C-alpha cells in the first residue's frame, strides 16, 4: 500500500512535473474524502432520526427537520400507513429485484454497444422502507369528482445495488429522498373500481442524495459531484416534477389524455417593483459597510427568472414584469429570493413565499411584503391572477407588450420519419451524398429524434425517442402569445445522432381562431421530409383575462393588509366636536358598500361630522358616531343601539345591524373585560360618557401556515381621545404575551398630530400554531410625548385571547 501511495509521487518526479501538481491532486483527494464523510454522516443522522422519531423531536431538532404534521394542523399523521409499508416492503423489494433483472437490464444493454456487458450483481433494497411523514387531503377546494392528496415522502434507505460494466463495478449504497408527492384520484365513478385513474407527480424537485459505491465514488470528486447531482435531478424532473406527471388508468378503456395533460389553472403576472431597507452585505476590509448590488430570483415550480441587478442601492427599483403558468392550485407557491451580486459568491438578502391560492382568490394584490430570514427589508410586488378563457374578444394586442394569450401544445407522436435528412422526396443534393460509403452504415439506423418548438423568441425542446421512425413523445408545452393574429408555431424534428433536420412544420395561430373552441387536434404534414411523414399535435389557445376582485369578499389571503380603517376628516388639528348620538345611513349591501368613511358635513356650523359610504374596505358596514345613552345598558358587541334616529333615510336591515360595531363610551369600560384603559391625565374631561367616544383600532390577524408565523396587520385607529390641547402623536406597540422582552416588541411608526392615524403596517411573530394559540396579543396605542412631559402616554390598550380565535381563517375588525 505504501508503494501504491508513493508511486504517483515517483512518477511525477520522473516526468519532471511541478510540485504544484502534487498539491492539486492532494487537495482534490482531501475534498473527495470530505464529501464522502459528509454523505455518510448525513445518512447516519437520518437513520438515527428514522429509528426514534419521538426522541429526536423531544431533543428539539431544527424546525426544518421536523415532520409536517408538527407544524400544520391540516396535515395528518398516518402511522397506520407506515406500518403497512413496513410489512409490505420485503415483498416490494422482491418484485423490484425481478424487474431490474428481467426488464431494466435488457433495456440498458440495448442502449449502446458499450453497455452490452451490463449485469446487476447485487440488488438489495434493504430493511428501511419509505415513510409518509404526513398527508394533506383536498376535497373542498377542488372538483367534486376527484380527491387530491399531498404525501410528505421521506426515504432514508439502506439499499445496495451493484452492476458490472466491462469489469468496472458501479453501485449505490444508501439513498436519501425528500419531497411532496401529489396523488390525484380522478374521476370518481359509481361502479368498481370507483376511481378511473391515478395521477402522480412531485410539486417541486425532490431533494435527492446518493451514497455511491465502487467506481461510482468518482462522482463525489469536487466539481463532478455538482454536475452529477444536477443531471440526476433534471432526469427526475423531466418525468415526475410538475408539469410532467404519470397517469395510470385503473379502468379499462379509460381516456387519460386529458388527465395527463390538463389545461393549466391560470397565469400569475408578477410586477417586481421595488424594495426598501435591504441589509448591507458588501463590506471593505471586513469592517466598513457599503451598499449592496441586489437582484431577485422569482420561482414558481421549476420555472425561474432573474431580475436585473441594481448597483449599489439598498432601496432598488426594478419595475420588471414576469409571467408564470400555474398548473396546480392549491399546491404551487411564488418564491422570491433576494441576493447581493458579488464576483465570488452572491450573498443572501432575504426571501418571500406567497401562496397562489390567496392571489387567485383576491385576483389583484399590490402591497409591501416583509422579507423573512433577514433582519430588515420589504419588497413591493403587484400580483395579478389571469384566468384562461375561451373568448376571442380578449385577444386584443396589449399596448405595453404583455402577453394576451397562452398556447398549449400537446406533442403526441410522429409517423414515417425518414432515416436521415438525405431522404427528401425532392432533394437532388441528397441523392448525390447518399452514394458516399461512409454514410451508409449510419443511415441504415432508425433515427433518434427530438422536437424543437418555437413561438416568438422562446424555444422548447422535447425528450429524445431513440431508434424509431414512429416516435411517441407524449409531452405538453406552454407558450405566452403576444399577438395571436400574427404569430406562428414553428416545429422542427431533429436527429440527435447527426444533428440534422428530419422535417419541419409551421402553424399560424390565426388558424386556431377559425375554430369556436380555439383548438386544433390533427396530424400536420411535415415539410422537407417524406411525402407521408406527419406529426400529431393538439393545439389549444386561451385568452388571458384579468378579473375584477369581488369587493364584498373578505380578503383573508395575502391581500388582507389592504383592509383600511375608516378615515375621519379633522378640524383644527386634533380637536373635534361630536354631534348628538346617531346611527349613520346604511345602504343596501352592494359592491360599493364595504365600510363607511366619515366626511365633514357642510352646514352653517361647519364643525359637526356626518358619515358617508365611500370606502371600499372589505369589512362589515360600521358606524362612525358616538354611542347613545342606551348603550350603557346593552352590550355593544351583541347588538346595535336600541334607538334609531328618525332622520336616518335608510333603516338598516337585521343582518346588517348584527354586523355593526359601535364604539363603546368611556363610562362603559367596566362591561368590556377584554379592554383596559388608563386614565391618568387631568386634561381628560369626561362628562357623562356620551360626549366623547372611546378610540378604536382596526386589526387584521391571521396565521400563515406556510411561513409558520402569526401575521398582525395594524391598519389604523379612529376617534382617539386627546390627552392634551396640543394634540397627540400616536403609535402602536405590540407584545405576544407572556413574552415582554424588548427585542420581541413590535412598534409602528409615529403619526404626527392626528386622532385618526393610518398605519397599514404588518408584523410577524414566528412560532408554531400550537404555541400561538396558548398566547395573548397585547396591543397598546401610545402617545409619543416629549421627554419629561406630564402628558398621558398610554391612550388605550386591548388584549386578544388567541385561543378563542380561528387563526387559520383569520379575522379583521375594529
Steps between C-alpha positions, in 0.01 A plus 500: 500500500788738576647434156161576343485835681860589410459387138331820375763711682785309336324520161457879532870538579599268216293705252642825637161638609475794738420441865183706457348207313550283809341767718203525263454122503524498880237777527261312270549183701432682829182664359383166366549340841317791666203454267493128567512545880232772482264271309556213744445729801176640354378151423583384854319801651197430284500137611513612864197724445320218326569254782357713781296793374350573842839545665624714212197729525537533874863602461377803308651452159493783250151575371585393146579150625167449669215324320227713345226391741682679784453841335185477290169400665350391166781248438407164649740253655445156343697252707265219397609547138867490599439170681342360185804609298734328747314172460480523121856626437673157471248390237543827312877445504459155347283641221752777428791255489316297237418819306864612500618163369232429242397844377760766578815300425398411138403864435839625620682249279300611196592866552858473374766256388715592800221398740453146367698358795279674760402259780342564839713310751315599817151640552388552858248765603592476866295496816408869507182579312362843397302697756200729459563788741154645440208511261291802410169432323319752279128449445326838521743707291485269199255332264246269667598216268855474629703460819841662534760386753839654583739242643813612685737227378815419696722212386821441691596166351781255562455353155800355321509458121814397309555451128799397289581662166814372327655390831427838659285485812246780545248523777286680753516447875243718673246755374325800654187641337267774628212658313128566473328247277152594379257217431180583308218245489268587213241462370296349781261238360176343612621146423811296573786584531338836599808693380577538129871582522781599738732792418836542675750786493729700727402862564865610494836335439551251782819508704709200400834388638670178389786325679703345219700178509777345286627706207197727540687664790668714236171690475576650843809679367459879543357654185370169371265442794301820429465406135395140570244599765343762271482252210319245716256759633433629147432144388242459777349843434450420130271212594360550848505872589212732409392562222616145417291226655437126490141383450404136553150396386315268736201434278508354153440726199558807713610804298781653705624760251322787677624368836864487392488845342234712669456866413694718748312668782608849398789742468657713772643833384760633741598867490830529687491868593746595771648420842602702801728476804692200372790373709851611417709209379798663333784595734852625458790349697243309707389808694375786284147438385401595147192473285388179330426410138161326534321281250200270536435138409131422443387140483175309453559126483791426267480834313737768626572856387770741606456875517758757404764604753474847656848621590578645843147558624320377813170635367506360146234566236454228239160555334518162323219262410512119498231247408466145630265222396326352806407134458380404849306710751515437789856373507723743313652809660693802385852505642713815491863506614714814512877481456790741500705448185870452571793386285560191716176390668165677513376583850147412609288805593159354584216295358125506455241224454150586375214252471347520154163393642472839669596681180245299302226592749599867528563536123727803545748560782713815529689537825831499684610160631748463788797280415568195715832343601655846524516785748330767288352568161166523320414408141232674296316264265189530289346161425227439244313175452412438135234239428492306172184568299372382163412846374649644182399853598764491775779447245560868425868593487635650822655844454753436778635190326357255756363161411136478400465124455660167574564221251495143631669244274435130564776325304380147433699311235639493146457253214731373226798719574790466255808318625713804421476848350610370156172316446316807375255418229604811307872532580754446221786593730409218732501249214865576427617488864334169567753331272781573743582172679586653836138603551345166408528327840371795700211556262377144541426569866159629616513868605518616862276803472402797713284804425574872525189717542532876457253785553652846468842498662434206734602147404427181695646155445328164543657181627679267256341181369776259403509294182144536374341624179170537686604671826251575778591789729183566701598841639331833557649849448369848567586827325398858570347670197506877441307513172296194403416647159861531383713247692573141392616171651816364338562125538829333408579129545872427529714189522714492814771277346568721198344830617310525174143605424254220418208731430348838581154649531359850554152554649353850497313571822235681300379156386394427858278808497287343229393229742237603761689317776839635378632142483671292229548126548634339184796374302721762336692431179878539543691713250851406381423138581334198344164545334332274758670648809267658755511634853198477730433790737218659689509880519286692748489882507357679802469872567632654821237689696552718807184472707389778728521411872175454690475794744256312724740211561692517826862470392664249728801444279812702431283797409366527855730794570294703254228527766503868588342671799225755466651843446350795684566852376638727767434858598758721670767240549393229740210688660157376395145564617266205465133539421217337688487120491372363172523194281644564158313427183549140392417428137422153368797267468653546157844515344561851624403432862782339690578769762394853590714811471425812696503837321435849640142613476455821306271711718507836669696380801762316300603297806260204506601174343287277282569165341499399137535165327801519277778279630570171329650314794366146513366509856141504628327836482562690823395830651728788576303674769487518875293265710162605636390479862338161448836345422593483864218251556580264214813328378633677190654174375164326463264752350437853370380795707138472603395832354534593134463870414209593286730702279659187354389466144561127473425265789757219525371149463550247777798313347679828441430624852640179647832566326523863617757579768436822696776664699444463877511805721755567771248434778422151367854366540399284789282289273790417266735253671720481188584871509694700753548874502724717712359840598786686662482840335325789660450649155245232408153645554230233511151627574252214469669258264290593202671813376827334403534140369782268587756463224513186288777311323449283192701177491529210260637183658565167333745211517708434188544122499765493229713768668416365849439848635224705658435799275362813667401790275449831676277687260424814699316669785205735521340733753794490743455700821736805505724514806580870469397810313808488282398165346657156502758309294368143520678173428411135568703259716447121478605214731421130464453415867649367719809616310568859605862522392617819335635304201159338432308830513341619177438866439345703220615836376387820674225706335520869581207704630210271418223319681434275202842359402533273199784244531444201267802325650556126527679311779582131535562277800669178392374206704298182458121518494474293819716747693326805355159371610629495862598866494335841519543796270562819697453817294532852635457839332747747647584866469853586398529776758800729551766414754404581863141575406200468728271394218329164510703254292262205463185583302346154515568130505333179387585136561389219267488142623626308196370167631145619429565598137515307171846614399520296181193677361603827665291797604491872427305738721508816708 
